């Protein structure tokens, strides 16, 4: 069972003129987020595949989600690679979509997706060996049950994270959840982050969950269960062409697994960096292979995007100088 774990990664080529024309047909309103950074490509995806081949050769299959375009260098005939077009799994009534929330909420519909899978964004890379047990133990996803502040009770439409916490509070009693899974919540593996949980314990409801922008381990059955319970809410999000502040997001499944106790306590496998604020730390972390996983989050504060992009590529080349079998 431990070896039947898939990876899922979505990708978009924002330079594709056909995609651009399609996107321009749909106007967004004040509640949506269609900024360029939501689609900007650092042109470093080949290093994601090199990392998988070198450091996670045990992966069962890779489901590569795309609007329709593909990297020119990608070998689509690789036996572990499944090319998934949006229309292959997202219901027709929700297409076309330019929202990552829609792409992510419907992952369980991917044909032949394994029950256990790890979801990556295309800015999350493997830079050191990882094992299947870094993500699952006996078929149960690994995660952190650490409290955070994300929303106030009965307040909705603040953000996709807020809305996802709101849904979890509808179905789970915080005190019962912690009582039933006490050692998963108050576990020494979380280190100093336990302090937040202790401070937020008096609240009767979940104020939020700690999240790190890294790969998430999911059970397909969790997606199915949440859709069955909250079809209307998830369908609303899936109907939005662009990210909307009224949306829910993939974290609703993560929070659901934690609140239900369906997880194994773990600490983060890596670290997330902001390119605009931490370029030197990013390039250093890549070259020294400091983390098992590293995320390089794009933002609005990058002064020289091209220079940053080239610096990251040069760093990756030092770790992954050779092509993978996923490349032509």
C-alpha positions as a printed NumPy array, in Angstrom:
array([[  0.   ,   0.   ,   0.   ],
       [  2.804,   2.41 ,   0.873],
       [  4.135,   2.251,  -2.669],
       [  0.798,   3.018,  -4.301],
       [  1.182,   6.782,  -3.865],
       [  0.654,   9.201,  -6.739],
       [  1.932,  12.732,  -7.195],
       [ -0.339,  15.406,  -8.68 ],
       [  0.965,  18.688, -10.086],
       [ -0.868,  21.367, -12.107],
       [  0.946,  23.653, -14.531],
       [  0.046,  26.543, -16.803],
       [  1.962,  28.172, -19.64 ],
       [  0.941,  31.807, -19.32 ],
       [  2.78 ,  32.653, -22.564],
       [  0.423,  30.483, -24.607],
       [ -1.464,  32.935, -26.833],
       [ -4.469,  30.633, -27.161],
       [ -4.724,  30.423, -23.392],
       [ -4.372,  34.212, -23.121],
       [ -7.177,  34.793, -25.615],
       [ -9.417,  32.359, -23.784],
       [ -8.674,  34.029, -20.466],
       [ -9.484,  37.486, -21.859],
       [-12.987,  36.355, -22.793],
       [-13.938,  36.238, -19.143],
       [-13.907,  39.452, -17.186],
       [-13.3  ,  39.339, -13.46 ],
       [-14.992,  41.526, -10.859],
       [-13.712,  43.179,  -7.702],
       [-13.924,  39.937,  -5.69 ],
       [-11.659,  37.93 ,  -7.991],
       [ -7.897,  37.554,  -8.26 ],
       [ -6.546,  37.294, -11.81 ],
       [ -3.136,  38.869, -11.222],
       [ -0.278,  37.778, -13.478],
       [  1.615,  36.221, -10.562],
       [ -1.148,  33.603, -10.352],
       [  0.073,  32.27 , -13.711],
       [  3.695,  33.424, -14.091],
       [  6.155,  30.658, -15.013],
       [  9.755,  30.557, -13.756],
       [ 10.646,  28.078, -16.516],
       [ 12.146,  25.621, -14.05 ],
       [  9.649,  22.759, -14.112],
       [ 12.237,  20.303, -15.475],
       [ 13.964,  20.443, -12.08 ],
       [ 10.773,  19.281, -10.403],
       [ 10.871,  16.135, -12.529],
       [ 14.594,  15.684, -11.943],
       [ 13.985,  15.91 ,  -8.211],
       [ 11.23 ,  13.315,  -8.358],
       [ 13.32 ,  10.903, -10.394],
       [ 16.382,  11.28 ,  -8.191],
       [ 14.825,  11.594,  -4.74 ],
       [ 11.353,   9.945,  -4.994],
       [ 11.75 ,   7.067,  -7.491],
       [  9.129,   5.091,  -5.538],
       [  6.252,   7.262,  -6.771],
       [  3.517,   5.258,  -8.479],
       [  2.3  ,   7.783, -11.074],
       [  2.546,  11.492, -11.774],
       [ -0.667,  13.186, -12.875],
       [  0.362,  16.312, -14.762],
       [ -2.587,  18.722, -15.023],
       [ -2.636,  21.202, -17.874],
       [ -5.016,  23.51 , -19.725],
       [ -3.852,  21.813, -22.918],
       [ -0.317,  23.066, -23.465],
       [  2.792,  21.06 , -22.556],
       [  6.468,  21.848, -21.969],
       [  8.343,  21.219, -25.227],
       [ 10.913,  19.115, -23.433],
       [  8.45 ,  16.781, -21.666],
       [  8.43 ,  13.111, -22.714],
       [  4.721,  12.383, -22.608],
       [  5.384,   8.668, -23.202],
       [  7.072,   8.13 , -19.857],
       [  5.316,   5.132, -18.24 ],
       [  4.772,   6.925, -14.921],
       [  3.356,  10.102, -16.49 ],
       [ -0.355,  10.736, -16.961],
       [ -1.224,  13.914, -18.862],
       [ -4.501,  15.285, -17.523],
       [ -6.338,  18.018, -19.411],
       [ -8.825,  20.128, -17.454],
       [-11.682,  18.681, -19.481],
       [-10.528,  15.141, -18.599],
       [-11.676,  15.495, -15.006],
       [-13.317,  18.858, -14.249],
       [-17.073,  18.771, -14.987],
       [-18.015,  20.599, -18.161],
       [-20.202,  23.124, -16.358],
       [-17.135,  24.508, -14.562],
       [-15.03 ,  25.004, -17.683],
       [-13.077,  26.844, -18.788],
       [-11.43 ,  27.782, -15.52 ],
       [ -8.464,  29.97 , -14.65 ],
       [ -8.703,  29.365, -10.921],
       [ -6.374,  27.067,  -9.02 ],
       [ -9.17 ,  26.495,  -6.508],
       [-11.32 ,  24.811,  -9.155],
       [ -8.419,  22.718, -10.411],
       [ -7.637,  21.561,  -6.869],
       [-11.137,  20.958,  -5.475],
       [-11.901,  18.421,  -8.213],
       [ -8.729,  16.321,  -8.047],
       [-10.604,  13.217,  -6.884],
       [-12.218,  13.025, -10.321],
       [ -8.895,  12.259, -12.066],
       [ -9.166,   8.842, -13.674],
       [ -7.062,   6.156, -11.964],
       [ -5.864,   8.524,  -9.231],
       [ -4.691,   6.437,  -6.274],
       [ -6.402,   6.681,  -2.889],
       [ -3.172,   8.082,  -1.447],
       [ -1.689,  11.028,  -3.315],
       [  0.553,  14.   ,  -2.709],
       [ -0.416,  17.347,  -4.188],
       [  2.347,  19.68 ,  -5.332],
       [  2.171,  23.177,  -6.731],
       [  4.678,  23.886,  -9.474],
       [  6.74 ,  26.039,  -7.114],
       [  7.427,  23.171,  -4.681],
       [ 10.53 ,  21.079,  -5.374],
       [ 12.16 ,  17.982,  -3.895],
       [ 15.844,  18.66 ,  -3.193],
       [ 16.724,  15.737,  -0.899],
       [ 15.641,  12.097,  -0.7  ],
       [ 12.084,  11.553,   0.512],
       [ 10.431,   8.245,   1.333],
       [  6.8  ,   7.224,   1.044],
       [  6.67 ,   7.33 ,   4.855],
       [  7.409,  11.044,   4.753],
       [  3.858,  11.413,   3.428],
       [  1.877,   8.352,   4.567],
       [  2.111,   5.716,   7.295],
       [ -0.063,   2.617,   6.894],
       [ -2.196,   4.493,   4.389],
       [ -2.784,   7.478,   6.69 ],
       [ -1.557,  10.963,   5.619],
       [  1.061,  12.731,   7.709],
       [  0.314,  16.278,   8.839],
       [  0.496,  18.802,  11.678],
       [ -2.371,  19.478,  14.084],
       [ -1.335,  22.95 ,  15.146],
       [ -3.835,  25.74 ,  15.761],
       [ -3.595,  29.151,  14.158],
       [ -5.697,  32.27 ,  13.74 ],
       [ -7.532,  32.378,  10.441],
       [-11.119,  33.372,  11.105],
       [-13.735,  34.526,  13.592],
       [-16.797,  32.398,  14.265],
       [-19.659,  32.839,  11.791],
       [-17.52 ,  35.137,   9.667],
       [-17.399,  33.986,   6.074],
       [-16.225,  35.442,   2.756],
       [-12.981,  36.714,   4.289],
       [-10.716,  34.509,   2.2  ],
       [-10.546,  30.973,   0.827],
       [ -8.682,  29.872,   3.97 ],
       [-11.285,  31.485,   6.255],
       [-14.094,  29.827,   4.342],
       [-12.416,  26.433,   4.511],
       [-12.041,  26.693,   8.305],
       [-15.696,  27.748,   8.515],
       [-16.823,  24.559,   6.776],
       [-14.778,  22.364,   9.089],
       [-16.365,  24.032,  12.107],
       [-19.785,  23.115,  10.745],
       [-19.045,  19.421,  11.059],
       [-16.507,  19.027,  13.85 ],
       [-16.613,  19.976,  17.509],
       [-13.164,  21.233,  18.424],
       [-13.159,  19.973,  21.991],
       [-14.359,  16.514,  20.966],
       [-11.773,  16.352,  18.196],
       [ -8.932,  17.186,  20.558],
       [-10.26 ,  14.889,  23.299],
       [-10.539,  11.958,  20.894],
       [ -7.082,  12.542,  19.39 ],
       [ -5.244,  14.228,  22.235],
       [ -1.77 ,  12.862,  21.493],
       [ -2.077,  13.947,  17.866],
       [ -2.758,  17.541,  18.897],
       [ -0.348,  17.795,  21.818],
       [  2.573,  15.998,  20.273],
       [  6.218,  16.937,  20.993],
       [  7.087,  16.544,  17.335],
       [  5.579,  20.012,  16.727],
       [  8.19 ,  21.676,  18.949],
       [  7.658,  25.359,  19.653],
       [  4.516,  25.461,  17.519],
       [  2.708,  23.762,  20.394],
       [  2.645,  27.146,  22.117],
       [  0.112,  28.444,  19.589],
       [ -2.127,  25.467,  20.189],
       [ -1.972,  26.008,  23.941],
       [ -2.786,  29.709,  23.612],
       [ -5.741,  29.064,  21.294],
       [ -7.113,  26.092,  23.236],
       [ -9.722,  28.143,  25.212],
       [-11.692,  28.944,  22.049],
       [-14.657,  26.582,  21.567],
       [-14.233,  26.475,  17.794],
       [-11.325,  26.015,  15.407],
       [ -9.846,  29.466,  14.822],
       [ -7.565,  28.066,  12.162],
       [ -4.922,  25.491,  11.336],
       [ -1.217,  25.947,  10.772],
       [ -0.329,  25.6  ,   7.11 ],
       [  2.986,  25.554,   5.329],
       [  3.063,  26.119,   1.586],
       [  4.488,  22.68 ,   0.858],
       [  3.204,  19.434,  -0.646],
       [  0.091,  18.006,   1.026],
       [ -0.736,  14.325,   1.551],
       [ -4.37 ,  13.538,   0.774],
       [ -6.806,  10.679,   0.644],
       [ -9.089,  10.686,  -2.364],
       [-11.906,   9.505,  -0.119],
       [-11.626,  12.742,   1.88 ],
       [-12.444,  14.739,  -1.255],
       [-15.43 ,  12.51 ,  -1.949],
       [-16.737,  12.868,   1.609],
       [-16.462,  16.673,   1.697],
       [-18.129,  16.978,  -1.708],
       [-20.995,  14.804,  -0.467],
       [-21.425,  17.014,   2.616],
       [-20.876,  20.423,   0.997],
       [-21.73 ,  20.024,  -2.668],
       [-23.391,  23.441,  -2.993],
       [-20.443,  25.278,  -1.466],
       [-17.784,  23.491,  -3.512],
       [-19.87 ,  23.762,  -6.658],
       [-20.072,  27.525,  -6.135],
       [-16.284,  27.753,  -5.959],
       [-15.939,  25.495,  -8.997],
       [-18.236,  27.797, -10.974],
       [-15.903,  30.778, -10.561],
       [-13.606,  31.41 , -13.519],
       [-11.012,  33.158, -11.351],
       [-10.017,  32.939,  -7.704],
       [-12.692,  34.577,  -5.594],
       [-12.633,  35.672,  -1.954],
       [-15.836,  33.687,  -1.403],
       [-14.149,  30.438,  -2.48 ],
       [-13.075,  27.424,  -0.535],
       [ -9.729,  25.829,  -1.386],
       [ -7.858,  22.54 ,  -1.16 ],
       [ -7.017,  23.231,   2.49 ],
       [-10.595,  22.303,   3.386],
       [ -9.585,  18.669,   2.783],
       [ -6.394,  19.077,   4.798],
       [ -8.287,  20.652,   7.712],
       [-10.973,  17.967,   7.457],
       [ -8.403,  15.176,   7.787],
       [ -6.88 ,  16.898,  10.818],
       [-10.201,  17.634,  12.553],
       [-11.318,  14.025,  12.049],
       [ -8.038,  12.693,  13.436],
       [ -7.292,  10.913,  10.166],
       [ -3.597,  11.768,  10.088],
       [ -0.233,  10.872,  11.602],
       [  1.615,  13.69 ,  13.443],
       [  4.61 ,  15.039,  11.543],
       [  6.783,  18.09 ,  11.229],
       [  7.183,  20.051,   7.96 ],
       [  9.419,  18.456,   5.335],
       [ 10.845,  21.762,   4.241],
       [ 10.37 ,  25.475,   4.044],
       [  8.557,  28.055,   1.967],
       [ 10.344,  31.188,   0.797],
       [  9.159,  34.37 ,  -0.888],
       [ 11.254,  35.109,  -3.974],
       [ 10.881,  38.858,  -3.641],
       [ 12.213,  38.839,  -0.1  ],
       [ 14.529,  35.816,   0.121],
       [ 16.299,  35.188,  -3.202],
       [ 19.733,  34.714,  -1.605],
       [ 18.327,  32.306,   0.974],
       [ 16.484,  30.398,  -1.761],
       [ 19.552,  29.904,  -3.944],
       [ 21.611,  28.905,  -0.899],
       [ 18.974,  26.417,   0.273],
       [ 18.809,  24.824,  -3.181],
       [ 22.56 ,  24.495,  -3.606],
       [ 23.149,  23.102,  -0.107],
       [ 20.036,  20.897,  -0.357],
       [ 19.02 ,  22.177,   3.055],
       [ 15.459,  20.867,   2.897],
       [ 13.65 ,  17.832,   1.58 ],
       [ 11.106,  20.192,   0.042],
       [ 11.494,  23.834,  -0.867],
       [  8.802,  26.227,  -2.039],
       [  9.599,  29.414,  -3.932],
       [  6.533,  31.588,  -3.725],
       [  6.083,  34.219,  -6.425],
       [  4.807,  37.628,  -5.329],
       [  4.362,  41.245,  -6.366],
       [  7.607,  42.445,  -4.793],
       [ 10.21 ,  40.995,  -7.171],
       [ 12.264,  43.914,  -8.487],
       [ 13.909,  42.012, -11.356],
       [ 11.91 ,  38.923, -12.241],
       [ 14.244,  37.75 , -15.014],
       [ 17.352,  38.072, -12.854],
       [ 15.638,  36.154, -10.049],
       [ 14.522,  33.463, -12.47 ],
       [ 18.019,  32.98 , -13.854],
       [ 19.574,  32.841, -10.379],
       [ 17.184,  30.07 ,  -9.349],
       [ 17.835,  28.097, -12.536],
       [ 21.611,  28.324, -12.033],
       [ 21.203,  26.993,  -8.505],
       [ 19.093,  24.078,  -9.669],
       [ 21.643,  23.248, -12.376],
       [ 24.259,  22.677,  -9.697],
       [ 22.065,  20.07 ,  -8.022],
       [ 20.396,  18.586, -11.123],
       [ 22.821,  19.001, -14.046],
       [ 21.55 ,  15.957, -15.956],
       [ 18.253,  15.471, -17.735],
       [ 15.714,  13.099, -16.252],
       [ 13.965,  10.365, -18.188],
       [ 10.923,  12.651, -18.214],
       [ 12.766,  14.916, -20.658],
       [ 13.192,  14.341, -24.383]])
